[in-house]
């Protein structure tokens, strides 16, 4: 199958930062096979997509989320993280069944595809069930089974082994990391056990770290060290580790992360909604610490919209540091593309539009009032002016999964109805067992 995008403005996100105008991009069997400007080739193709008013760019990579939590959207609002978890989220999660998690996962995948996300990193439970939904919808995913002190013995390791056996690397779209939840739910002994399991399986790690001041203070009071140091002592910091949030970091924490090669994931909307604090974005960037961006779950964010997170993330850092150059539009786009690809160990295949890379691509419509007059600074327009509703096409592995708001071969109404039913059943089970 050969698809040609023609007359496009192409945001390549390559190392040179090239933005091509009136360009043509060819995709053959899921791989980018040619890129040219002012091309006149008339060779046979199966499909031609005219991009005259569009920007063609790499698909976005959501480097930290909990996709089944779309069932909890608009639930547990205007409270701090501790109350949000203990009073709202955990009581519902305790009553979730695998079919609920799949229903929420499919709902989130539709939302992500509609807003230009092609790859996501999910930390949750029943990831082997969610893997089947990923394959059905057609997205790319890194699935991270969550560990706590209560699940480290038998339940979660068995799930991981099932996931690895049937899905790890399946069609090259699903990969696996292990996810010790956080230092307040995983003891040092649990952290070491997860590290040993990851080493035995040859996979990396994904963990919440230093999200709130309370987490930092409680860890220091209990163990005498910061959360980051605790992870370091357990051997969990390394180039295949993804650290979600990384808000409350002191100078030694930043040194440890920089030396380890771990990636920190910026979650600006979730951090602001839960009043968790401000990631020291510029300090991390200046240290050369790899960065990516995530939405977190749809309960602590309410959407899975990376365009919104890029805008909020940039403006937040400018306002917090009183520096208008902080967290530039280019930096935000880098985090959402190549930064995410680096975080999941796939920068050789994803994150930029270059010959030989996988055709995970999106088209953003600039033929609207938000983009009139036609912007000269394409990157600024994408971060500061673009809405996720402007995404008109999302392609993964050369397959169009969303076009002009429609999802070929996917029953959207069935997914919505199942999500509604699961949410209703969850609330009923919670009330019945209260």
CORGI-V868607 format. One record per residue. RES is the residue in one letter. SS is DSSP state (alpha for helix, beta for strand, coil for the rest). OMEGA is omega as a letter, one per 30 degrees, with the letter a starting at -180 (NA if undefined). BURIAL is 1 if it has 24 or more other ideal C-beta (glycine too) atoms within 12 Angstrom, else 0. Layout:
# CORGI-V868607
((RES | SS | OMEGA | BURIAL) (RES | SS | OMEGA | BURIAL))
This chain:
# CORGI-V868607
((X | coil | l | 0) (X | beta | l | 1) (X | beta | l | 1) (X | beta | l | 1) (X | beta | a | 1) (X | beta | a | 1) (X | beta | a | 1) (X | beta | l | 1) (X | beta | a | 1) (X | beta | l | 1) (X | beta | a | 1) (X | coil | a | 1) (X | coil | l | 1) (X | coil | a | 1) (X | coil | l | 0) (X | coil | a | 0) (X | coil | a | 0) (X | coil | l | 0) (X | beta | a | 1) (X | beta | l | 1) (X | beta | a | 0) (X | beta | a | 0) (X | beta | l | 1) (X | beta | l | 1) (X | beta | l | 1) (X | beta | l | 1) (X | beta | l | 1) (X | beta | l | 1) (X | coil | l | 0) (X | coil | a | 1) (X | beta | l | 1) (X | beta | a | 1) (X | beta | l | 1) (X | beta | l | 1) (X | beta | a | 1) (X | beta | l | 0) (X | beta | l | 0) (X | coil | a | 0) (X | coil | l | 0) (X | coil | a | 0) (X | coil | a | 0) (X | coil | a | 0) (X | coil | a | 0) (X | coil | l | 0) (X | coil | a | 0) (X | coil | a | 0) (X | beta | l | 0) (X | beta | l | 0) (X | beta | l | 1) (X | beta | a | 0) (X | coil | a | 1) (X | coil | a | 0) (X | coil | a | 0) (X | beta | l | 1) (X | beta | l | 1) (X | beta | a | 1) (X | beta | l | 1) (X | beta | l | 1) (X | coil | a | 1) (X | beta | a | 1) (X | beta | l | 1) (X | beta | a | 1) (X | beta | l | 1) (X | beta | l | 1) (X | beta | l | 1) (X | coil | a | 1) (X | alpha | l | 1) (X | alpha | a | 1) (X | alpha | l | 1) (X | alpha | l | 1) (X | alpha | a | 1) (X | alpha | a | 1) (X | coil | l | 1) (X | coil | l | 0) (X | coil | a | 1) (X | coil | a | 1) (X | coil | l | 0) (X | coil | l | 0) (X | coil | l | 0) (X | coil | a | 1) (X | alpha | a | 1) (X | alpha | l | 1) (X | alpha | l | 0) (X | alpha | l | 1) (X | alpha | a | 1) (X | alpha | a | 0) (X | alpha | a | 0) (X | alpha | a | 1) (X | alpha | a | 1) (X | alpha | l | 1) (X | alpha | l | 0) (X | alpha | a | 1) (X | alpha | l | 1) (X | coil | a | 0) (X | coil | l | 1) (X | coil | l | 1) (X | coil | a | 0) (X | alpha | a | 0) (X | alpha | l | 0) (X | alpha | a | 1) (X | alpha | l | 1) (X | alpha | l | 1) (X | alpha | l | 1) (X | alpha | a | 1) (X | alpha | a | 1) (X | alpha | l | 1) (X | alpha | l | 1) (X | alpha | a | 1) (X | alpha | l | 1) (X | alpha | l | 1) (X | alpha | a | 1) (X | alpha | l | 1) (X | alpha | l | 1) (X | alpha | a | 1) (X | coil | l | 1) (X | coil | l | 1) (X | beta | a | 1) (X | beta | a | 1) (X | beta | l | 1) (X | beta | l | 1) (X | beta | a | 1) (X | beta | l | 1) (X | beta | l | 1) (X | beta | l | 1) (X | coil | l | 1) (X | coil | a | 1) (X | alpha | l | 1) (X | alpha | l | 1) (X | alpha | l | 1) (X | alpha | l | 1) (X | alpha | l | 1) (X | alpha | l | 1) (X | alpha | l | 1) (X | alpha | a | 1) (X | alpha | l | 1) (X | alpha | a | 1) (X | alpha | l | 1) (X | coil | l | 1) (X | coil | l | 1) (X | beta | a | 1) (X | beta | l | 1) (X | beta | a | 1) (X | beta | a | 1) (X | beta | l | 1) (X | beta | a | 1) (X | beta | l | 1) (X | beta | l | 1) (X | coil | l | 1) (X | coil | a | 0) (X | coil | a | 0) (X | coil | a | 1) (X | coil | a | 1) (X | coil | a | 0) (X | coil | a | 0) (X | alpha | a | 0) (X | alpha | l | 1) (X | alpha | l | 1) (X | alpha | l | 0) (X | alpha | a | 1) (X | alpha | a | 1) (X | alpha | l | 0) (X | alpha | a | 0) (X | alpha | a | 1) (X | alpha | a | 1) (X | alpha | a | 0) (X | alpha | a | 0) (X | coil | a | 1) (X | coil | a | 1) (X | coil | a | 0) (X | alpha | a | 0) (X | alpha | a | 0) (X | alpha | l | 0) (X | coil | a | 1) (X | beta | l | 1) (X | beta | a | 1) (X | beta | l | 1) (X | beta | l | 1) (X | beta | a | 1) (X | beta | l | 1) (X | beta | a | 1) (X | coil | a | 1) (X | coil | a | 1) (X | coil | l | 1) (X | coil | l | 1) (X | coil | l | 1) (X | coil | l | 1) (X | coil | l | 1) (X | alpha | l | 1) (X | alpha | l | 0) (X | alpha | l | 1) (X | alpha | l | 1) (X | alpha | l | 0) (X | alpha | l | 1) (X | alpha | l | 1) (X | alpha | a | 1) (X | alpha | l | 0) (X | alpha | l | 1) (X | alpha | l | 1) (X | alpha | a | 0) (X | alpha | a | 0) (X | alpha | a | 1) (X | coil | l | 0) (X | coil | a | 1) (X | coil | a | 1) (X | beta | l | 1) (X | beta | a | 1) (X | beta | l | 1) (X | beta | l | 1) (X | beta | l | 1) (X | coil | a | 1) (X | coil | a | 1) (X | coil | l | 1) (X | alpha | a | 1) (X | alpha | l | 1) (X | alpha | a | 1) (X | alpha | a | 1) (X | alpha | a | 0) (X | alpha | l | 1) (X | alpha | l | 1) (X | alpha | a | 0) (X | alpha | a | 0) (X | alpha | a | 0) (X | alpha | l | 1) (X | coil | l | 0) (X | coil | l | 1) (X | coil | l | 1) (X | alpha | a | 1) (X | alpha | l | 1) (X | alpha | l | 1) (X | alpha | l | 1) (X | alpha | l | 1) (X | alpha | a | 1) (X | alpha | l | 0) (X | coil | l | 1) (X | coil | a | 1) (X | coil | l | 1) (X | coil | l | 1) (X | coil | a | 1) (X | coil | l | 0) (X | coil | l | 1) (X | beta | l | 1) (X | beta | a | 1) (X | beta | a | 1) (X | beta | l | 1) (X | beta | l | 1) (X | coil | a | 1) (X | coil | a | 1) (X | coil | a | 1) (X | coil | l | 1) (X | coil | a | 0) (X | alpha | l | 0) (X | alpha | l | 0) (X | alpha | a | 1) (X | alpha | l | 1) (X | alpha | a | 0) (X | alpha | a | 1) (X | alpha | a | 1) (X | alpha | a | 1) (X | alpha | a | 0) (X | alpha | a | 1) (X | coil | l | 0) (X | coil | l | 1) (X | beta | l | 1) (X | beta | a | 1) (X | beta | l | 1) (X | beta | l | 1) (X | coil | a | 1) (X | alpha | a | 1) (X | alpha | l | 1) (X | alpha | a | 1) (X | alpha | l | 1) (X | alpha | a | 1) (X | alpha | a | 1) (X | coil | l | 1) (X | coil | a | 0) (X | coil | a | 1) (X | coil | a | 1) (X | coil | l | 1) (X | coil | l | 1) (X | coil | a | 1) (X | alpha | a | 1) (X | alpha | l | 1) (X | alpha | l | 1) (X | alpha | a | 1) (X | alpha | a | 1) (X | alpha | l | 0) (X | coil | a | 1) (X | coil | l | 0) (X | coil | l | 1) (X | coil | a | 1) (X | beta | l | 1) (X | beta | a | 1) (X | beta | l | 1) (X | coil | l | 1) (X | coil | a | 1) (X | coil | a | 1) (X | coil | a | 1) (X | coil | l | 1) (X | coil | l | 1) (X | coil | l | 1) (X | coil | a | 1) (X | coil | l | 1) (X | coil | l | 1) (X | coil | a | 1) (X | coil | a | 1) (X | alpha | l | 1) (X | alpha | l | 1) (X | alpha | a | 1) (X | alpha | l | 1) (X | alpha | a | 1) (X | alpha | l | 1) (X | alpha | a | 1) (X | alpha | l | 1) (X | alpha | a | 1) (X | alpha | l | 1) (X | alpha | a | 1) (X | alpha | l | 1) (X | alpha | a | 1) (X | alpha | a | 0) (X | alpha | a | 1) (X | alpha | a | 0) (X | coil | a | 0) (X | coil | a | 0) (X | coil | l | 0) (X | coil | a | 0) (X | coil | l | 1) (X | coil | a | 1) (X | coil | l | 1) (X | alpha | l | 1) (X | alpha | l | 1) (X | alpha | a | 1) (X | alpha | l | 1) (X | alpha | l | 1) (X | alpha | a | 1) (X | alpha | a | 1) (X | alpha | a | 1) (X | alpha | a | 1) (X | alpha | l | 1) (X | alpha | l | 1) (X | alpha | l | 1) (X | alpha | l | 1) (X | alpha | a | 1) (X | alpha | a | 1) (X | coil | l | 1) (X | coil | a | 1) (X | coil | a | 1) (X | coil | l | 1) (X | coil | a | 0) (X | coil | a | 1) (X | coil | l | 1) (X | coil | l | 1) (X | coil | l | 1) (X | coil | a | 1) (X | coil | l | 1) (X | coil | l | 0) (X | coil | l | 0) (X | coil | a | 1) (X | beta | a | 1) (X | coil | l | 1) (X | coil | a | 1) (X | beta | l | 1) (X | beta | l | 1) (X | beta | l | 1) (X | beta | a | 1) (X | beta | l | 1) (X | coil | a | 1) (X | coil | l | 0) (X | coil | a | 0) (X | alpha | a | 0) (X | alpha | a | 0) (X | alpha | l | 1) (X | coil | f | 0) (X | coil | a | 0) (X | coil | a | 0) (X | coil | l | 1) (X | coil | l | 0) (X | coil | a | 0) (X | alpha | a | 1) (X | alpha | l | 1) (X | alpha | l | 0) (X | alpha | l | 1) (X | alpha | a | 1) (X | alpha | a | 1) (X | alpha | a | 1) (X | alpha | a | 1) (X | coil | l | 1) (X | coil | l | 1) (X | alpha | l | 1) (X | alpha | l | 0) (X | alpha | l | 1) (X | beta | a | 1) (X | beta | l | 1) (X | beta | l | 1) (X | beta | a | 1) (X | beta | l | 1) (X | beta | a | 1) (X | coil | l | 1) (X | coil | l | 1) (X | beta | l | 1) (X | beta | a | 1) (X | beta | l | 1) (X | beta | l | 1) (X | beta | l | 1) (X | coil | l | 0) (X | coil | l | 0) (X | beta | a | 0) (X | coil | a | 1) (X | coil | l | 0) (X | coil | l | 0) (X | coil | a | 1) (X | coil | a | 0) (X | alpha | a | 1) (X | alpha | l | 0) (X | alpha | l | 0) (X | alpha | l | 1) (X | alpha | a | 0) (X | alpha | l | 0) (X | alpha | l | 1) (X | alpha | l | 1) (X | alpha | a | 0) (X | alpha | l | 0) (X | alpha | l | 1) (X | alpha | a | 1) (X | alpha | a | 0) (X | alpha | l | 0) (X | alpha | a | 1) (X | alpha | l | 0) (X | alpha | l | 0) (X | alpha | l | 0) (X | alpha | a | 1) (X | alpha | a | 0) (X | alpha | a | 0) (X | coil | a | 0) (X | coil | NA | 0))
